[in-house]
Amino acid sequence: MTLEVSVNIEAALQSEVSALLSQSDAVAAALYPGEYRRPITAQSLAGPGTHVLIARLAGSAVGLCVLFERGDGTTELKRMIVDAGARGAGIGMALLRRAEAQALALGARTMLLEVGTRNTEAQQLYRRGGYEPCEPFAPYSATPISLFMRRVLAEVASGDSAAAPTRR
């Protein structure tokens, strides 16, 4: 049986968002104990200029990412997490492409992100998605655990990022 993954913008204040953010925090705590961690709550995502994208499989939330409008022609992607039981089904790429489509709709020309140096799975996803390393961007500064990446969205506007349904 093949199931279709849908990715849509949803309200931040829901239990499924909190549960996925808890998973994200647990992964971050395992990879990066100490001072560099920045936990995020669903409440902190409920403001203007913040877009929570939820991937659903058979109605259940199996992944999320957050898109922040920066107001300077760029958007920032944060907190991508795919439920451990749903990894390997293309959900991360579906989230990434849907976030890029949303960024383009908002008028952004570039997508920025920060990923941990020990999070090799995420780095591989972003590289497959066309992201390249870049210098730290405000409000961040270089740390020994951060890799900064960017993608020019004009490259995506031609259609190479069409968010085709992912099947599992």
Secondary structure, 3 states (H helix, E strand, C coil): CCCEEEEEEECCCCHHHHHHHHHHHHHHHHHCCCCCCCCCCCHHHCCCCEEEEEEEECCEEEEEEEEEECCCCEEEEEEEEECHHHCCCCHHHHHHHHHHHHHHHCCCCEEEEEEECCCHHHHHHHHHCCCEEECCCCCCCCCCCEEEEEEECHHHHCCCCCCCCEEC
